[in-house]
């Protein structure tokens, strides 16, 4: 796996620090020792690593501390029904606290409303993604949207 990443970085001339690989808990936990070794190689290259859908699979805190991660991604199932679902809020608070105590960045998936975003901000979540920010779209439309944002950002001039 590390060889594939090295080759891809060389071919694209992308700096390793700009690549973030996401692993699901189930994949990372399937072969723990092999996963740790491979992740250490990737991290040593500068690749950023995150566990996706945290809290929904084979969470093992004893293994989690051994993975050379940068980020935990809280699964969208915990964003569902926030703020009304106090259990999801409590679980999210615990995940955020755990991740921060391990010097990891925390991203919540599945944010669909301003109210959800506000709750996760108050919980100390570092990043969020979801339909609140935008729906899936074709690549061409995404490029057009980025171009509009760049040309309409205060302090910037259109080229």
PyMOL commands that place a pseudoatom at each C-alpha (Angstrom):
pseudoatom trace, name=CA, resn=UNK, resi=1, chain=A, elem=C, hetatm=0, pos=[0.000, 0.000, 0.000]
pseudoatom trace, name=CA, resn=UNK, resi=2, chain=A, elem=C, hetatm=0, pos=[2.734, 2.479, 0.910]
pseudoatom trace, name=CA, resn=UNK, resi=3, chain=A, elem=C, hetatm=0, pos=[4.409, 1.815, -2.448]
pseudoatom trace, name=CA, resn=UNK, resi=4, chain=A, elem=C, hetatm=0, pos=[1.165, 2.643, -4.269]
pseudoatom trace, name=CA, resn=UNK, resi=5, chain=A, elem=C, hetatm=0, pos=[0.900, 5.945, -2.381]
pseudoatom trace, name=CA, resn=UNK, resi=6, chain=A, elem=C, hetatm=0, pos=[4.557, 6.801, -3.034]
pseudoatom trace, name=CA, resn=UNK, resi=7, chain=A, elem=C, hetatm=0, pos=[4.081, 6.131, -6.754]
pseudoatom trace, name=CA, resn=UNK, resi=8, chain=A, elem=C, hetatm=0, pos=[0.863, 8.202, -6.875]
pseudoatom trace, name=CA, resn=UNK, resi=9, chain=A, elem=C, hetatm=0, pos=[2.544, 11.120, -5.098]
pseudoatom trace, name=CA, resn=UNK, resi=10, chain=A, elem=C, hetatm=0, pos=[5.495, 10.978, -7.492]
pseudoatom trace, name=CA, resn=UNK, resi=11, chain=A, elem=C, hetatm=0, pos=[3.266, 10.789, -10.574]
pseudoatom trace, name=CA, resn=UNK, resi=12, chain=A, elem=C, hetatm=0, pos=[1.029, 13.664, -9.476]
pseudoatom trace, name=CA, resn=UNK, resi=13, chain=A, elem=C, hetatm=0, pos=[3.832, 15.703, -7.877]
pseudoatom trace, name=CA, resn=UNK, resi=14, chain=A, elem=C, hetatm=0, pos=[1.554, 16.219, -4.885]
pseudoatom trace, name=CA, resn=UNK, resi=15, chain=A, elem=C, hetatm=0, pos=[3.222, 16.905, -1.560]
pseudoatom trace, name=CA, resn=UNK, resi=16, chain=A, elem=C, hetatm=0, pos=[2.457, 14.139, 0.928]
pseudoatom trace, name=CA, resn=UNK, resi=17, chain=A, elem=C, hetatm=0, pos=[1.196, 16.721, 3.443]
pseudoatom trace, name=CA, resn=UNK, resi=18, chain=A, elem=C, hetatm=0, pos=[-1.681, 17.500, 1.055]
pseudoatom trace, name=CA, resn=UNK, resi=19, chain=A, elem=C, hetatm=0, pos=[-2.916, 13.905, 0.973]
pseudoatom trace, name=CA, resn=UNK, resi=20, chain=A, elem=C, hetatm=0, pos=[-5.280, 12.609, 3.627]
pseudoatom trace, name=CA, resn=UNK, resi=21, chain=A, elem=C, hetatm=0, pos=[-6.246, 8.958, 3.650]
pseudoatom trace, name=CA, resn=UNK, resi=22, chain=A, elem=C, hetatm=0, pos=[-9.370, 7.797, 5.453]
pseudoatom trace, name=CA, resn=UNK, resi=23, chain=A, elem=C, hetatm=0, pos=[-9.675, 4.310, 6.878]
pseudoatom trace, name=CA, resn=UNK, resi=24, chain=A, elem=C, hetatm=0, pos=[-12.839, 2.810, 8.251]
pseudoatom trace, name=CA, resn=UNK, resi=25, chain=A, elem=C, hetatm=0, pos=[-12.569, 1.275, 11.686]
pseudoatom trace, name=CA, resn=UNK, resi=26, chain=A, elem=C, hetatm=0, pos=[-13.423, -2.168, 10.326]
pseudoatom trace, name=CA, resn=UNK, resi=27, chain=A, elem=C, hetatm=0, pos=[-10.551, -2.074, 7.800]
pseudoatom trace, name=CA, resn=UNK, resi=28, chain=A, elem=C, hetatm=0, pos=[-8.029, -0.761, 10.317]
pseudoatom trace, name=CA, resn=UNK, resi=29, chain=A, elem=C, hetatm=0, pos=[-9.037, -3.303, 12.956]
pseudoatom trace, name=CA, resn=UNK, resi=30, chain=A, elem=C, hetatm=0, pos=[-9.102, -6.308, 10.616]
pseudoatom trace, name=CA, resn=UNK, resi=31, chain=A, elem=C, hetatm=0, pos=[-5.305, -6.728, 10.638]
pseudoatom trace, name=CA, resn=UNK, resi=32, chain=A, elem=C, hetatm=0, pos=[-4.179, -4.428, 13.435]
pseudoatom trace, name=CA, resn=UNK, resi=33, chain=A, elem=C, hetatm=0, pos=[-0.431, -5.058, 13.382]
pseudoatom trace, name=CA, resn=UNK, resi=34, chain=A, elem=C, hetatm=0, pos=[-0.203, -4.790, 9.587]
pseudoatom trace, name=CA, resn=UNK, resi=35, chain=A, elem=C, hetatm=0, pos=[-2.360, -1.654, 9.638]
pseudoatom trace, name=CA, resn=UNK, resi=36, chain=A, elem=C, hetatm=0, pos=[-0.196, 0.013, 12.270]
pseudoatom trace, name=CA, resn=UNK, resi=37, chain=A, elem=C, hetatm=0, pos=[3.004, -0.744, 10.356]
pseudoatom trace, name=CA, resn=UNK, resi=38, chain=A, elem=C, hetatm=0, pos=[1.587, 0.568, 7.074]
pseudoatom trace, name=CA, resn=UNK, resi=39, chain=A, elem=C, hetatm=0, pos=[0.108, 3.675, 8.726]
pseudoatom trace, name=CA, resn=UNK, resi=40, chain=A, elem=C, hetatm=0, pos=[3.410, 4.463, 10.419]
pseudoatom trace, name=CA, resn=UNK, resi=41, chain=A, elem=C, hetatm=0, pos=[5.148, 4.339, 7.022]
pseudoatom trace, name=CA, resn=UNK, resi=42, chain=A, elem=C, hetatm=0, pos=[2.548, 6.663, 5.491]
pseudoatom trace, name=CA, resn=UNK, resi=43, chain=A, elem=C, hetatm=0, pos=[2.628, 9.061, 8.438]
pseudoatom trace, name=CA, resn=UNK, resi=44, chain=A, elem=C, hetatm=0, pos=[6.448, 9.170, 8.281]
pseudoatom trace, name=CA, resn=UNK, resi=45, chain=A, elem=C, hetatm=0, pos=[6.095, 10.294, 4.653]
pseudoatom trace, name=CA, resn=UNK, resi=46, chain=A, elem=C, hetatm=0, pos=[3.874, 13.171, 5.802]
pseudoatom trace, name=CA, resn=UNK, resi=47, chain=A, elem=C, hetatm=0, pos=[0.525, 11.718, 4.686]
pseudoatom trace, name=CA, resn=UNK, resi=48, chain=A, elem=C, hetatm=0, pos=[-2.365, 12.708, 6.967]
pseudoatom trace, name=CA, resn=UNK, resi=49, chain=A, elem=C, hetatm=0, pos=[-4.470, 9.819, 8.320]
pseudoatom trace, name=CA, resn=UNK, resi=50, chain=A, elem=C, hetatm=0, pos=[-7.969, 9.661, 9.721]
pseudoatom trace, name=CA, resn=UNK, resi=51, chain=A, elem=C, hetatm=0, pos=[-10.401, 7.037, 10.987]
pseudoatom trace, name=CA, resn=UNK, resi=52, chain=A, elem=C, hetatm=0, pos=[-13.744, 7.446, 9.250]
pseudoatom trace, name=CA, resn=UNK, resi=53, chain=A, elem=C, hetatm=0, pos=[-17.146, 6.655, 10.786]
pseudoatom trace, name=CA, resn=UNK, resi=54, chain=A, elem=C, hetatm=0, pos=[-15.665, 6.456, 14.274]
pseudoatom trace, name=CA, resn=UNK, resi=55, chain=A, elem=C, hetatm=0, pos=[-17.913, 4.862, 16.863]
pseudoatom trace, name=CA, resn=UNK, resi=56, chain=A, elem=C, hetatm=0, pos=[-19.873, 2.606, 14.527]
pseudoatom trace, name=CA, resn=UNK, resi=57, chain=A, elem=C, hetatm=0, pos=[-17.577, -0.366, 14.010]
pseudoatom trace, name=CA, resn=UNK, resi=58, chain=A, elem=C, hetatm=0, pos=[-14.976, -2.251, 15.906]
pseudoatom trace, name=CA, resn=UNK, resi=59, chain=A, elem=C, hetatm=0, pos=[-13.797, 0.534, 18.185]
pseudoatom trace, name=CA, resn=UNK, resi=60, chain=A, elem=C, hetatm=0, pos=[-10.993, -0.659, 20.368]
pseudoatom trace, name=CA, resn=UNK, resi=61, chain=A, elem=C, hetatm=0, pos=[-9.465, 2.098, 22.418]
pseudoatom trace, name=CA, resn=UNK, resi=62, chain=A, elem=C, hetatm=0, pos=[-6.400, -0.025, 23.136]
pseudoatom trace, name=CA, resn=UNK, resi=63, chain=A, elem=C, hetatm=0, pos=[-5.753, -0.245, 19.386]
pseudoatom trace, name=CA, resn=UNK, resi=64, chain=A, elem=C, hetatm=0, pos=[-6.811, 3.323, 18.641]
pseudoatom trace, name=CA, resn=UNK, resi=65, chain=A, elem=C, hetatm=0, pos=[-3.979, 4.738, 20.733]
pseudoatom trace, name=CA, resn=UNK, resi=66, chain=A, elem=C, hetatm=0, pos=[-1.464, 2.761, 18.662]
pseudoatom trace, name=CA, resn=UNK, resi=67, chain=A, elem=C, hetatm=0, pos=[-2.544, 4.115, 15.264]
pseudoatom trace, name=CA, resn=UNK, resi=68, chain=A, elem=C, hetatm=0, pos=[-0.548, 7.149, 14.052]
pseudoatom trace, name=CA, resn=UNK, resi=69, chain=A, elem=C, hetatm=0, pos=[-3.632, 9.230, 13.262]
pseudoatom trace, name=CA, resn=UNK, resi=70, chain=A, elem=C, hetatm=0, pos=[-4.296, 12.909, 12.645]
pseudoatom trace, name=CA, resn=UNK, resi=71, chain=A, elem=C, hetatm=0, pos=[-8.084, 12.896, 12.784]
pseudoatom trace, name=CA, resn=UNK, resi=72, chain=A, elem=C, hetatm=0, pos=[-11.185, 11.084, 13.967]
pseudoatom trace, name=CA, resn=UNK, resi=73, chain=A, elem=C, hetatm=0, pos=[-14.355, 11.510, 11.948]
pseudoatom trace, name=CA, resn=UNK, resi=74, chain=A, elem=C, hetatm=0, pos=[-17.555, 11.187, 13.953]
pseudoatom trace, name=CA, resn=UNK, resi=75, chain=A, elem=C, hetatm=0, pos=[-20.060, 9.145, 11.967]
pseudoatom trace, name=CA, resn=UNK, resi=76, chain=A, elem=C, hetatm=0, pos=[-23.117, 10.949, 10.641]
pseudoatom trace, name=CA, resn=UNK, resi=77, chain=A, elem=C, hetatm=0, pos=[-25.381, 8.682, 12.702]
pseudoatom trace, name=CA, resn=UNK, resi=78, chain=A, elem=C, hetatm=0, pos=[-24.312, 10.703, 15.756]
pseudoatom trace, name=CA, resn=UNK, resi=79, chain=A, elem=C, hetatm=0, pos=[-25.219, 14.013, 14.088]
pseudoatom trace, name=CA, resn=UNK, resi=80, chain=A, elem=C, hetatm=0, pos=[-28.683, 12.675, 13.349]
pseudoatom trace, name=CA, resn=UNK, resi=81, chain=A, elem=C, hetatm=0, pos=[-31.378, 14.182, 15.548]
pseudoatom trace, name=CA, resn=UNK, resi=82, chain=A, elem=C, hetatm=0, pos=[-28.959, 16.586, 17.283]
pseudoatom trace, name=CA, resn=UNK, resi=83, chain=A, elem=C, hetatm=0, pos=[-29.740, 18.528, 19.426]
pseudoatom trace, name=CA, resn=UNK, resi=84, chain=A, elem=C, hetatm=0, pos=[-32.907, 16.591, 20.360]
pseudoatom trace, name=CA, resn=UNK, resi=85, chain=A, elem=C, hetatm=0, pos=[-31.147, 13.259, 20.824]
pseudoatom trace, name=CA, resn=UNK, resi=86, chain=A, elem=C, hetatm=0, pos=[-29.245, 13.833, 24.067]
pseudoatom trace, name=CA, resn=UNK, resi=87, chain=A, elem=C, hetatm=0, pos=[-27.556, 10.431, 23.840]
pseudoatom trace, name=CA, resn=UNK, resi=88, chain=A, elem=C, hetatm=0, pos=[-25.985, 11.390, 20.492]
pseudoatom trace, name=CA, resn=UNK, resi=89, chain=A, elem=C, hetatm=0, pos=[-24.856, 14.705, 21.969]
pseudoatom trace, name=CA, resn=UNK, resi=90, chain=A, elem=C, hetatm=0, pos=[-23.294, 12.914, 24.952]
pseudoatom trace, name=CA, resn=UNK, resi=91, chain=A, elem=C, hetatm=0, pos=[-21.530, 10.328, 22.793]
pseudoatom trace, name=CA, resn=UNK, resi=92, chain=A, elem=C, hetatm=0, pos=[-20.230, 13.058, 20.471]
pseudoatom trace, name=CA, resn=UNK, resi=93, chain=A, elem=C, hetatm=0, pos=[-18.959, 15.075, 23.447]
pseudoatom trace, name=CA, resn=UNK, resi=94, chain=A, elem=C, hetatm=0, pos=[-17.079, 11.996, 24.702]
pseudoatom trace, name=CA, resn=UNK, resi=95, chain=A, elem=C, hetatm=0, pos=[-15.557, 11.262, 21.280]
pseudoatom trace, name=CA, resn=UNK, resi=96, chain=A, elem=C, hetatm=0, pos=[-14.441, 14.896, 20.901]
pseudoatom trace, name=CA, resn=UNK, resi=97, chain=A, elem=C, hetatm=0, pos=[-12.906, 14.917, 24.372]
pseudoatom trace, name=CA, resn=UNK, resi=98, chain=A, elem=C, hetatm=0, pos=[-11.137, 11.599, 23.765]
pseudoatom trace, name=CA, resn=UNK, resi=99, chain=A, elem=C, hetatm=0, pos=[-9.784, 12.717, 20.395]
pseudoatom trace, name=CA, resn=UNK, resi=100, chain=A, elem=C, hetatm=0, pos=[-8.569, 16.058, 21.705]
pseudoatom trace, name=CA, resn=UNK, resi=101, chain=A, elem=C, hetatm=0, pos=[-6.838, 14.359, 24.634]
pseudoatom trace, name=CA, resn=UNK, resi=102, chain=A, elem=C, hetatm=0, pos=[-4.957, 12.320, 22.007]
pseudoatom trace, name=CA, resn=UNK, resi=103, chain=A, elem=C, hetatm=0, pos=[-4.097, 15.508, 20.057]
pseudoatom trace, name=CA, resn=UNK, resi=104, chain=A, elem=C, hetatm=0, pos=[-6.362, 14.526, 17.174]
pseudoatom trace, name=CA, resn=UNK, resi=105, chain=A, elem=C, hetatm=0, pos=[-8.528, 16.808, 15.077]
pseudoatom trace, name=CA, resn=UNK, resi=106, chain=A, elem=C, hetatm=0, pos=[-12.240, 15.924, 15.097]
pseudoatom trace, name=CA, resn=UNK, resi=107, chain=A, elem=C, hetatm=0, pos=[-14.602, 16.179, 12.133]
pseudoatom trace, name=CA, resn=UNK, resi=108, chain=A, elem=C, hetatm=0, pos=[-18.328, 15.448, 12.339]
pseudoatom trace, name=CA, resn=UNK, resi=109, chain=A, elem=C, hetatm=0, pos=[-20.017, 14.029, 9.255]
pseudoatom trace, name=CA, resn=UNK, resi=110, chain=A, elem=C, hetatm=0, pos=[-23.622, 14.535, 8.222]
pseudoatom trace, name=CA, resn=UNK, resi=111, chain=A, elem=C, hetatm=0, pos=[-24.286, 18.100, 9.386]
pseudoatom trace, name=CA, resn=UNK, resi=112, chain=A, elem=C, hetatm=0, pos=[-27.528, 19.173, 7.740]
pseudoatom trace, name=CA, resn=UNK, resi=113, chain=A, elem=C, hetatm=0, pos=[-28.627, 22.239, 9.693]
pseudoatom trace, name=CA, resn=UNK, resi=114, chain=A, elem=C, hetatm=0, pos=[-27.279, 25.386, 11.295]
pseudoatom trace, name=CA, resn=UNK, resi=115, chain=A, elem=C, hetatm=0, pos=[-28.586, 24.113, 14.634]
pseudoatom trace, name=CA, resn=UNK, resi=116, chain=A, elem=C, hetatm=0, pos=[-26.513, 20.919, 14.344]
pseudoatom trace, name=CA, resn=UNK, resi=117, chain=A, elem=C, hetatm=0, pos=[-23.446, 22.931, 13.358]
pseudoatom trace, name=CA, resn=UNK, resi=118, chain=A, elem=C, hetatm=0, pos=[-23.900, 25.187, 16.379]
pseudoatom trace, name=CA, resn=UNK, resi=119, chain=A, elem=C, hetatm=0, pos=[-24.144, 22.227, 18.777]
pseudoatom trace, name=CA, resn=UNK, resi=120, chain=A, elem=C, hetatm=0, pos=[-20.985, 20.597, 17.403]
pseudoatom trace, name=CA, resn=UNK, resi=121, chain=A, elem=C, hetatm=0, pos=[-19.122, 23.915, 17.525]
pseudoatom trace, name=CA, resn=UNK, resi=122, chain=A, elem=C, hetatm=0, pos=[-20.152, 24.294, 21.173]
pseudoatom trace, name=CA, resn=UNK, resi=123, chain=A, elem=C, hetatm=0, pos=[-18.923, 20.750, 21.847]
pseudoatom trace, name=CA, resn=UNK, resi=124, chain=A, elem=C, hetatm=0, pos=[-15.521, 21.785, 20.492]
pseudoatom trace, name=CA, resn=UNK, resi=125, chain=A, elem=C, hetatm=0, pos=[-15.626, 19.859, 17.232]
pseudoatom trace, name=CA, resn=UNK, resi=126, chain=A, elem=C, hetatm=0, pos=[-12.903, 21.164, 14.890]
pseudoatom trace, name=CA, resn=UNK, resi=127, chain=A, elem=C, hetatm=0, pos=[-14.478, 20.553, 11.487]
pseudoatom trace, name=CA, resn=UNK, resi=128, chain=A, elem=C, hetatm=0, pos=[-17.802, 19.566, 9.949]
pseudoatom trace, name=CA, resn=UNK, resi=129, chain=A, elem=C, hetatm=0, pos=[-19.066, 18.285, 6.644]
pseudoatom trace, name=CA, resn=UNK, resi=130, chain=A, elem=C, hetatm=0, pos=[-22.491, 17.532, 5.277]
pseudoatom trace, name=CA, resn=UNK, resi=131, chain=A, elem=C, hetatm=0, pos=[-25.357, 18.751, 3.157]
pseudoatom trace, name=CA, resn=UNK, resi=132, chain=A, elem=C, hetatm=0, pos=[-25.583, 21.966, 5.172]
pseudoatom trace, name=CA, resn=UNK, resi=133, chain=A, elem=C, hetatm=0, pos=[-22.457, 23.091, 3.310]
pseudoatom trace, name=CA, resn=UNK, resi=134, chain=A, elem=C, hetatm=0, pos=[-23.384, 21.673, -0.089]
pseudoatom trace, name=CA, resn=UNK, resi=135, chain=A, elem=C, hetatm=0, pos=[-24.857, 18.688, -1.841]
pseudoatom trace, name=CA, resn=UNK, resi=136, chain=A, elem=C, hetatm=0, pos=[-22.880, 16.286, -4.039]
pseudoatom trace, name=CA, resn=UNK, resi=137, chain=A, elem=C, hetatm=0, pos=[-22.349, 17.793, -7.490]
pseudoatom trace, name=CA, resn=UNK, resi=138, chain=A, elem=C, hetatm=0, pos=[-20.526, 17.109, -10.739]
pseudoatom trace, name=CA, resn=UNK, resi=139, chain=A, elem=C, hetatm=0, pos=[-16.863, 18.150, -10.823]
pseudoatom trace, name=CA, resn=UNK, resi=140, chain=A, elem=C, hetatm=0, pos=[-17.516, 20.913, -13.365]
pseudoatom trace, name=CA, resn=UNK, resi=141, chain=A, elem=C, hetatm=0, pos=[-20.153, 22.505, -11.141]
pseudoatom trace, name=CA, resn=UNK, resi=142, chain=A, elem=C, hetatm=0, pos=[-17.793, 22.320, -8.156]
pseudoatom trace, name=CA, resn=UNK, resi=143, chain=A, elem=C, hetatm=0, pos=[-15.034, 24.093, -10.087]
pseudoatom trace, name=CA, resn=UNK, resi=144, chain=A, elem=C, hetatm=0, pos=[-17.509, 26.827, -11.120]
pseudoatom trace, name=CA, resn=UNK, resi=145, chain=A, elem=C, hetatm=0, pos=[-18.610, 27.238, -7.495]
pseudoatom trace, name=CA, resn=UNK, resi=146, chain=A, elem=C, hetatm=0, pos=[-15.003, 27.554, -6.307]
pseudoatom trace, name=CA, resn=UNK, resi=147, chain=A, elem=C, hetatm=0, pos=[-14.301, 30.106, -9.026]
pseudoatom trace, name=CA, resn=UNK, resi=148, chain=A, elem=C, hetatm=0, pos=[-17.321, 32.182, -7.929]
pseudoatom trace, name=CA, resn=UNK, resi=149, chain=A, elem=C, hetatm=0, pos=[-16.242, 32.035, -4.288]
pseudoatom trace, name=CA, resn=UNK, resi=150, chain=A, elem=C, hetatm=0, pos=[-12.675, 33.045, -5.138]
pseudoatom trace, name=CA, resn=UNK, resi=151, chain=A, elem=C, hetatm=0, pos=[-13.737, 36.000, -7.299]
pseudoatom trace, name=CA, resn=UNK, resi=152, chain=A, elem=C, hetatm=0, pos=[-16.330, 37.217, -4.761]
pseudoatom trace, name=CA, resn=UNK, resi=153, chain=A, elem=C, hetatm=0, pos=[-14.192, 36.933, -1.640]
pseudoatom trace, name=CA, resn=UNK, resi=154, chain=A, elem=C, hetatm=0, pos=[-13.645, 40.376, -0.059]
pseudoatom trace, name=CA, resn=UNK, resi=155, chain=A, elem=C, hetatm=0, pos=[-10.106, 41.619, -0.576]
pseudoatom trace, name=CA, resn=UNK, resi=156, chain=A, elem=C, hetatm=0, pos=[-9.652, 39.571, -3.748]
pseudoatom trace, name=CA, resn=UNK, resi=157, chain=A, elem=C, hetatm=0, pos=[-9.898, 40.774, -7.276]
pseudoatom trace, name=CA, resn=UNK, resi=158, chain=A, elem=C, hetatm=0, pos=[-11.260, 38.784, -10.138]
pseudoatom trace, name=CA, resn=UNK, resi=159, chain=A, elem=C, hetatm=0, pos=[-8.566, 37.782, -12.592]
for i in range(1, 159): cmd.bond("trace and resi %d" % i, "trace and resi %d" % (i + 1))
show_as sticks, trace
zoom trace
